[in-house]
Amino acid sequence: MATQPTSVDFLLSCARHSRPFAADARFVADGQPKPVVVFVHGFKGFKDWGHFNLLADWFAHQGFVFVKLNLSHNGLVVGGTGDLEDLEAFGRNNFSLELDDIGALLDYLHTSGQAGIPAAEMDLTRLALIGHSRGGGLVLLKTAEDARVKAVASWAAISDVNPGWSEPLMQQWQQQGVFHVENSRTKQQLPLYFQIVEDYHQNRLRLDIRHGLRRKLRSRAVLILHGDQDETVPVDRAHQLKEWQPAAELRILPGVTHNFGGGHPWPSTELPTEAQQAAEATLEFLRRVL
């Protein structure tokens, strides 16, 4: 029987705000330094969504320290229900804040002993990011601005943090200060305050995925992974990312959807077949480049 991975839970803080947020790490404790992978969830997601704990265990068994976090304003509360409940925080989220949260986690991991992971288990010179959907765009941006990250894999990533806000929407949004999107899973009406648009305009260059790929990621290992049946982020976004950085590796998975076969809650003890495909493709990439 395979050794059960060690699981370490810890809390993070960020100088940008006063809201604590949770993270965890999984690894097979053997005293050997292992490459570290940080996984970033997408819009309306969280670190324990669906099959993500199974994914963490799978990578741990492959010889990695697998770390995942709740972005601070994703709607979860430390010690809460484990699902979206703080809608006010959700509405106050923005892209630069999320990049700062990821940076806070990377700083935390590089502070000896602070994360509760024995230093002997981690090789932070072999650090990679994986992100799903909106998180895929975030990890591309974070890699572009943080030299500590040696490789990055985007899963069903957005290619632009601006989803194409129309002028009529922008005018109404600015006048009202908020508009709502439905969480199809919970039927909650999730607020988005206009500050996310203001943050986008104030941080245009930092949040420009095309610029990051063209100018900053030419010397990094980049994997762009996408399913050809993605119903949320069209597969042409992956081809767009590849066009902006021809040196990146592009893997299109046939028959694979946006959530890689997963859902929340996930009732099985096995990874979805589609997620298994994505994990195996990413593993092969990481073993070559780290």
C-alpha positions as CSV (number, residue, x, y, z in Angstrom):
1,M,0.0,0.0,0.0
2,A,1.3,3.4,-0.9
3,T,2.5,5.7,1.9
4,Q,-0.1,8.2,2.9
5,P,1.3,11.7,2.2
6,T,1.9,14.0,5.1
7,S,-0.5,17.0,5.1
8,V,0.4,20.3,6.6
9,D,-2.1,23.1,7.0
10,F,-1.1,26.7,7.6
11,L,-2.4,30.3,7.5
12,L,-1.0,33.1,5.4
13,S,-1.1,36.9,5.7
14,C,-0.4,39.5,3.1
15,A,0.8,43.1,3.6
16,R,-1.8,44.2,1.1
17,H,-4.8,43.4,3.4
18,S,-5.7,42.1,6.9
19,R,-7.6,39.0,5.8
20,P,-6.0,35.6,6.8
21,F,-6.1,32.9,4.2
22,A,-5.5,29.1,4.3
23,A,-3.0,26.9,2.5
24,D,-1.9,23.3,2.7
25,A,1.0,21.2,1.6
26,R,1.2,17.5,0.8
27,F,4.3,15.4,0.5
28,V,5.7,12.0,1.2
29,A,8.1,12.6,4.0
30,D,11.4,10.8,3.2
31,G,14.0,13.4,4.1
32,Q,14.9,14.0,0.5
33,P,14.6,17.4,-1.1
34,K,11.7,17.5,-3.6
35,P,10.6,20.0,-6.2
36,V,7.7,22.2,-5.1
37,V,4.5,22.8,-7.0
38,V,2.0,25.6,-6.0
39,F,-1.5,25.1,-7.4
40,V,-3.8,28.2,-7.9
41,H,-7.6,27.7,-8.2
42,G,-9.8,29.7,-10.5
43,F,-12.8,32.0,-10.3
44,K,-15.4,30.7,-7.9
45,G,-12.9,28.0,-6.9
46,F,-11.0,27.1,-3.7
47,K,-8.2,24.9,-2.7
48,D,-10.4,21.9,-1.5
49,W,-12.8,22.1,-4.5
50,G,-13.8,18.8,-6.0
51,H,-10.9,16.5,-6.7
52,F,-8.1,18.9,-5.8
53,N,-7.1,17.0,-2.6
54,L,-6.8,13.8,-4.7
55,L,-4.6,15.8,-7.2
56,A,-2.4,17.0,-4.3
57,D,-2.0,13.4,-3.1
58,W,-1.2,12.2,-6.6
59,F,1.6,14.7,-7.1
60,A,2.9,14.0,-3.6
61,H,3.2,10.3,-4.6
62,Q,5.2,11.4,-7.7
63,G,7.8,13.0,-5.6
64,F,6.7,16.6,-5.2
65,V,5.7,18.9,-2.4
66,F,2.3,20.0,-3.6
67,V,1.0,23.3,-2.1
68,K,-2.4,24.9,-2.7
69,L,-4.0,28.0,-1.3
70,N,-7.3,29.8,-0.9
71,L,-6.8,33.2,-2.5
72,S,-7.7,35.6,0.3
73,H,-10.9,37.1,-1.2
74,N,-12.3,34.0,-2.9
75,G,-15.3,34.0,-0.5
76,L,-14.1,31.4,2.0
77,V,-13.6,32.1,5.7
78,V,-10.9,30.5,7.8
79,G,-12.8,28.2,10.1
80,G,-15.9,28.6,8.1
81,T,-18.1,26.2,6.1
82,G,-15.5,25.3,3.5
83,D,-17.5,26.8,0.7
84,L,-18.3,30.3,-0.6
85,E,-19.9,32.3,2.2
86,D,-18.3,35.7,2.5
87,L,-19.8,37.4,-0.6
88,E,-18.6,40.8,0.4
89,A,-15.0,39.7,0.4
90,F,-15.6,38.0,-3.0
91,G,-16.8,41.3,-4.4
92,R,-13.7,43.1,-3.1
93,N,-11.4,40.7,-4.9
94,N,-9.2,41.8,-7.8
95,F,-6.3,40.5,-10.0
96,S,-3.4,42.4,-8.5
97,L,-4.5,41.4,-5.0
98,E,-4.5,37.7,-6.1
99,L,-1.0,38.1,-7.4
100,D,0.1,39.6,-4.1
101,D,-1.5,36.6,-2.3
102,I,0.5,34.2,-4.4
103,G,3.6,36.2,-3.7
104,A,2.9,36.0,0.1
105,L,2.7,32.2,-0.2
106,L,6.0,32.1,-2.1
107,D,7.7,34.3,0.5
108,Y,6.3,32.1,3.3
109,L,7.7,28.9,1.7
110,H,11.1,30.6,1.5
111,T,11.1,31.5,5.2
112,S,12.9,28.6,6.8
113,G,10.7,26.4,9.0
114,Q,7.7,28.8,8.9
115,A,5.4,26.7,6.7
116,G,5.7,23.6,8.9
117,I,7.4,21.7,6.1
118,P,10.8,20.4,7.0
119,A,13.5,22.2,5.0
120,A,15.0,18.8,4.1
121,E,11.8,17.9,2.2
122,M,11.8,21.0,-0.1
123,D,14.0,22.0,-3.0
124,L,12.8,25.6,-3.7
125,T,15.3,25.9,-6.5
126,R,12.9,23.7,-8.4
127,L,9.7,25.7,-7.9
128,A,6.8,25.5,-10.3
129,L,3.3,27.0,-10.5
130,I,0.1,25.3,-11.9
131,G,-3.1,27.3,-12.2
132,H,-6.6,26.4,-13.5
133,S,-8.7,28.8,-15.5
134,R,-8.4,32.3,-14.0
135,G,-5.7,30.8,-11.9
136,G,-3.9,29.8,-15.1
137,G,-3.7,33.4,-16.1
138,L,-2.5,34.3,-12.7
139,V,0.3,31.8,-12.6
140,L,1.6,33.0,-16.0
141,L,1.6,36.6,-14.7
142,K,3.2,35.6,-11.4
143,T,6.0,33.7,-13.1
144,A,6.6,36.7,-15.3
145,E,7.3,38.9,-12.3
146,D,9.0,36.4,-9.9
147,A,12.3,34.9,-10.8
148,R,12.0,32.2,-8.1
149,V,9.6,30.4,-10.3
150,K,11.4,28.1,-12.7
151,A,8.4,26.5,-14.6
152,V,4.7,27.2,-15.0
153,A,1.8,25.1,-16.3
154,S,-1.6,26.7,-17.2
155,W,-4.6,24.5,-17.2
156,A,-7.6,25.8,-19.3
157,A,-6.2,29.3,-18.8
158,I,-7.7,32.6,-19.6
159,S,-5.6,34.7,-22.0
160,D,-6.8,38.1,-20.8
161,V,-7.9,39.2,-17.3
162,N,-10.4,41.5,-19.1
163,P,-13.1,39.1,-20.2
164,G,-14.4,41.7,-22.7
165,W,-16.5,44.0,-20.6
166,S,-18.8,45.9,-22.9
167,E,-19.2,49.7,-22.8
168,P,-22.9,49.5,-21.8
169,L,-22.0,47.1,-19.0
170,M,-19.1,49.3,-17.8
171,Q,-21.3,52.4,-17.7
172,Q,-24.0,50.6,-15.7
173,W,-21.5,48.9,-13.5
174,Q,-19.8,52.2,-12.7
175,Q,-23.1,53.9,-11.9
176,Q,-24.3,51.1,-9.7
177,G,-21.0,50.2,-8.2
178,V,-21.6,46.5,-8.5
179,F,-23.0,43.8,-10.8
180,H,-23.7,40.1,-10.0
181,V,-22.8,36.8,-11.5
182,E,-24.5,33.6,-10.6
183,N,-22.7,30.7,-9.2
184,S,-24.3,27.9,-11.2
185,R,-23.4,25.3,-8.5
186,T,-24.9,27.1,-5.5
187,K,-27.2,29.6,-7.2
188,Q,-25.7,32.4,-5.2
189,Q,-25.6,35.8,-6.7
190,L,-22.0,36.8,-6.4
191,P,-21.2,40.5,-6.3
192,L,-18.4,42.1,-8.3
193,Y,-17.6,45.7,-7.2
194,F,-16.4,48.1,-9.8
195,Q,-13.0,48.3,-8.0
196,I,-11.9,45.3,-10.0
197,V,-12.1,47.4,-13.2
198,E,-10.3,50.3,-11.5
199,D,-7.6,47.9,-10.3
200,Y,-7.2,46.5,-13.9
201,H,-6.7,50.0,-15.3
202,Q,-4.2,50.9,-12.5
203,N,-2.2,47.8,-13.1
204,R,-2.5,47.3,-16.9
205,L,1.1,46.3,-17.6
206,R,1.4,44.0,-14.5
207,L,-1.9,42.3,-15.6
208,D,-1.0,42.0,-19.3
209,I,-0.6,38.2,-20.0
210,R,0.5,38.9,-23.6
211,H,3.2,41.2,-22.4
212,G,4.3,38.7,-19.8
213,L,4.6,35.9,-22.3
214,R,6.3,37.9,-25.0
215,R,8.8,39.8,-22.8
216,K,9.3,37.9,-19.5
217,L,8.8,34.2,-20.1
218,R,11.1,33.6,-23.0
219,S,13.7,32.0,-20.7
220,R,11.2,30.0,-18.5
221,A,9.6,26.6,-19.1
222,V,6.0,27.1,-20.0
223,L,3.3,24.4,-20.5
224,I,-0.1,25.5,-22.0
225,L,-2.6,22.7,-21.4
226,H,-6.2,22.9,-22.6
227,G,-9.1,20.5,-23.4
228,D,-10.6,20.7,-26.9
229,Q,-14.1,20.4,-25.4
230,D,-13.7,23.3,-22.9
231,E,-17.1,24.9,-22.6
232,T,-16.0,27.9,-20.5
233,V,-12.7,29.1,-21.9
234,P,-12.5,28.3,-25.6
235,V,-9.5,26.3,-26.7
236,D,-8.5,29.1,-29.1
237,R,-7.2,30.9,-25.9
238,A,-4.5,28.3,-25.6
239,H,-3.5,28.8,-29.2
240,Q,-3.4,32.6,-28.5
241,L,-1.0,32.0,-25.6
242,K,1.2,29.8,-27.7
243,E,1.3,32.5,-30.4
244,W,2.5,35.0,-27.9
245,Q,5.2,32.7,-26.7
246,P,6.3,30.2,-29.4
247,A,8.8,28.5,-27.1
248,A,6.0,27.4,-24.8
249,E,4.8,23.8,-25.0
250,L,1.2,23.4,-26.1
251,R,-0.9,20.3,-25.2
252,I,-4.5,20.0,-26.4
253,L,-6.3,17.1,-24.7
254,P,-9.0,15.6,-26.9
255,G,-12.4,15.2,-25.3
256,V,-11.4,17.2,-22.2
257,T,-13.7,19.8,-20.6
258,H,-13.0,22.9,-18.6
259,N,-13.1,21.3,-15.1
260,F,-11.2,18.2,-16.3
261,G,-14.1,15.9,-15.5
262,G,-14.4,17.1,-11.9
263,G,-17.2,18.6,-9.9
264,H,-17.9,19.7,-6.3
265,P,-18.3,17.7,-4.2
266,W,-16.3,14.9,-5.8
267,P,-17.7,11.5,-4.6
268,S,-14.9,9.2,-5.8
269,T,-11.5,8.3,-4.3
270,E,-10.0,8.4,-7.8
271,L,-9.1,11.3,-9.9
272,P,-11.4,12.0,-12.8
273,T,-10.0,10.5,-16.0
274,E,-9.6,13.9,-17.6
275,A,-7.8,15.3,-14.6
276,Q,-5.5,12.3,-14.6
277,Q,-4.6,13.1,-18.2
278,A,-3.8,16.7,-17.3
279,A,-1.8,15.6,-14.3
280,E,0.3,13.1,-16.3
281,A,1.0,15.6,-19.1
282,T,2.1,18.1,-16.5
283,L,4.2,15.6,-14.6
284,E,6.1,14.6,-17.8
285,F,6.7,18.4,-18.4
286,L,7.9,19.1,-14.9
287,R,10.3,16.1,-14.7
288,R,12.0,17.4,-17.8
289,V,12.3,21.1,-16.9
290,L,12.9,21.1,-13.1
